[in-house]
Amino acid sequence: METAKAIELEESVSFDHDGNVVVNKECNMSKKLIARRAIEAHLERKRLEKDLEAYYFE
């Protein structure tokens, strides 16, 4: 039987306490993929903040 290998997922993009995008330079992804993930994370965060404001202020 083969054993399953544990896949460690790298966090390539995150946010700091001020809301700035932080890119992990040690990840093995292409620059284009990292840029795409940063844009997607930014848009997702804006969407979630908008939904949260709509929830609290309605």
N, C-alpha and C positions, 0 to 999 in steps of 0.2 A: 504494500500500500504506500502511496505517496502522501507525504504530509503536506498540509496546506501552509503556504508561506504567508506570513503576516505582512500586509501591505501598510506601510507607514505613509499616511497622507501628509504632504507638506502644506503648510499654510503659506501660500505665496503672497497674499494680500491681506492686510488687516488695517485697523484704524487705531490711532493713538487717542489719548484722553481729550485732545483738542479737536478731534474729528478729522484729522489729516490722514490721508492714505499713506500707509507704510508698506513698502515692498521688500520682501525677503530676498536679498541678493544671493543667498546661498542655494536657492532652489535650482533644479536642473531643467527648468522649462525655458522655452524660447522667449525672447523679449516680446514678440508679438502676442503670445498667449498670456503673458503676465500683464501686458497693457490691456488686453481685452478683459481679463479678470478684474483689474482695477476699475475699469469703466463700469462693468456690471455690478461690482460691489458698491460703487458710488451711487448708481441709479437705484439699486435695491434699497440702500440706506435712505435716500431721499423719498422713495415711495413709502417706506415704513414710517418715516417721520411724518409725512403728510397724513397717512392713515391714523397715526396716533393722535395728531392734533385734531383731526376730524372727530375722532372718538371722544376726546376729552371736552371739546368745546361745543358739541352739539347737545 
